[in-house]
Amino acid sequence: MNQRELESLAAEVGKLLQANGQKLATAESCTGGWVAQCLTAITGSSAWFERGFVTYSNQAKQEMLGVTADTLACHGAVSAATAIEMAQGALRYSHADWSLSITGIAGPDGGTPDKPVGTVCFAWAGPEGERYSAIRQFDGCRETVRAQSVEYALKGILQHASLMKA
């Protein structure tokens, strides 16, 4: 997806959240705030986008989102457990109803046999205690992995927030 398509997807997220009277917070690592940028590119996004956290380092994940040292030590920064704690922290430290989180290895370096470049973990947390997570393996260069991650995270919030009104 190109930037215009990502922003179109972000606009869909905004329409859904606004229709539901809800707000979103983001917690991003490997995407460096790209999701928040797409969301805030939409006119009127202040009605439904509450805030974004860019927590690139483990220390930032701990200090800003409350990710535990035990989770990072046991599972690593790129794990479903860390993504879930990031999403929960984004809700805890905001006034949002929903959150999404992304943590991964965009490359070109940093991969391991267990977690190769392109491994990205996601989580979404909702107003009634909902918690969803996913791990995906994306192909391509750093920019492509990051763009696919933004797309997947936005599609995930559309899917999960839509379930609440179904």
C-alpha positions in Angstrom: 0.0 0.0 0.0 1.2 3.5 -0.7 0.8 6.4 1.6 -2.5 7.6 0.1 -4.0 4.1 0.5 -2.8 3.9 4.1 -4.4 7.3 4.8 -7.6 6.1 3.2 -7.6 3.1 5.5 -6.9 5.4 8.4 -10.0 7.5 7.4 -12.1 4.3 7.6 -10.8 3.7 11.1 -11.7 7.3 12.0 -15.2 6.9 10.6 -15.8 3.7 12.6 -14.4 5.1 15.9 -16.3 8.4 15.5 -19.6 6.5 14.7 -19.0 4.5 17.9 -18.1 7.5 20.0 -14.7 6.0 20.7 -11.0 7.1 20.6 -7.8 5.3 19.7 -4.3 5.4 21.1 -1.3 3.8 19.4 1.9 2.2 20.8 4.5 1.8 18.0 8.1 0.5 18.0 9.4 -0.6 14.5 6.9 1.7 12.7 8.2 4.8 14.5 4.9 6.6 14.6 3.8 5.9 11.1 0.3 4.7 12.2 -0.1 7.9 14.2 1.0 10.0 11.2 -1.5 8.3 8.9 -4.3 8.9 11.5 -3.4 12.5 12.1 -3.3 13.2 8.3 -7.1 12.9 8.4 -8.9 16.1 8.9 -10.9 16.0 12.2 -8.8 13.1 13.6 -8.7 14.9 17.0 -12.3 13.7 17.5 -11.2 10.1 17.6 -7.3 9.8 17.8 -6.3 10.4 21.5 -2.5 10.0 21.4 0.4 7.9 20.1 3.4 6.5 21.9 6.6 5.8 20.0 8.5 3.4 22.2 11.5 2.3 20.2 13.8 1.2 23.1 13.0 -1.4 25.7 13.5 1.3 28.3 10.8 3.5 26.6 8.4 0.5 26.5 8.9 0.1 30.3 8.8 3.7 31.3 6.0 4.9 29.0 3.8 1.8 28.7 4.6 -0.3 31.8 5.9 -3.3 29.9 7.6 -5.4 32.5 11.3 -6.2 32.6 10.2 -9.9 33.1 8.3 -9.9 29.9 11.1 -8.4 27.9 13.6 -10.8 29.5 11.5 -13.9 29.0 9.9 -13.1 25.6 11.9 -10.3 24.1 10.8 -7.0 22.7 9.5 -8.7 19.5 6.8 -11.0 21.0 3.1 -11.2 21.4 3.5 -10.8 25.2 5.3 -7.5 24.7 2.8 -6.3 22.1 -0.1 -7.1 24.5 1.5 -5.2 27.3 2.2 -2.3 25.0 -1.5 -2.2 24.0 -2.6 -2.4 27.6 -0.2 0.4 28.6 -1.5 2.6 25.8 -5.0 2.2 27.2 -3.8 2.7 30.8 -1.9 5.9 30.0 -4.4 7.5 27.8 -8.1 8.3 27.6 -8.7 6.0 24.6 -11.2 3.2 24.3 -9.1 1.2 21.9 -5.4 0.8 21.4 -3.1 -0.9 18.9 0.6 -1.8 19.3 3.3 -2.8 16.9 6.8 -4.2 17.7 9.0 -6.0 15.2 12.2 -6.4 13.2 12.0 -4.2 10.1 15.6 -4.9 9.0 17.8 -5.0 7.3 19.6 -6.2 10.4 18.5 -7.5 13.8 16.9 -10.8 12.8 17.7 -14.1 14.4 16.9 -17.7 13.3 13.9 -17.7 15.7 12.8 -14.1 14.8 14.0 -13.3 11.3 13.8 -9.8 9.7 10.2 -9.1 8.9 8.8 -10.6 12.1 6.2 -8.2 13.5 4.0 -8.6 16.6 0.7 -6.8 17.0 -1.9 -6.3 19.7 -5.2 -4.5 20.0 -7.0 -3.8 23.3 -10.6 -2.6 23.7 -12.9 -1.0 26.1 -14.4 -4.1 27.6 -11.1 -5.9 28.3 -10.7 -7.3 24.8 -7.2 -8.4 23.9 -6.2 -9.6 20.5 -2.7 -10.4 19.2 -1.0 -11.6 16.1 2.4 -12.3 14.8 3.2 -11.9 11.1 6.2 -12.5 8.9 6.5 -9.8 6.1 8.8 -9.9 3.2 10.6 -7.0 1.6 12.9 -4.2 2.5 12.7 -2.1 5.7 10.2 0.3 4.2 8.0 -2.4 2.8 7.9 -4.3 6.2 7.0 -1.1 8.0 4.2 -0.2 5.4 2.8 -3.7 5.7 2.8 -3.4 9.4 0.9 -0.1 9.4 -1.7 -1.6 7.0 -2.1 -4.8 9.1 -2.5 -2.8 12.4 -5.1 -0.5 10.9 -7.1 -3.4 9.3 -6.9 -5.1 12.7 -8.5 -2.2 14.6 -11.2 -2.0 11.9 -11.9 -5.7 12.4 -11.8 -5.7 16.2 -13.7 -2.4 16.8 -16.3 -3.5 14.3 -17.0 -6.6 16.4 -18.2 -4.4 19.3 -21.1 -3.0 17.3 -22.0 -6.3 15.5 
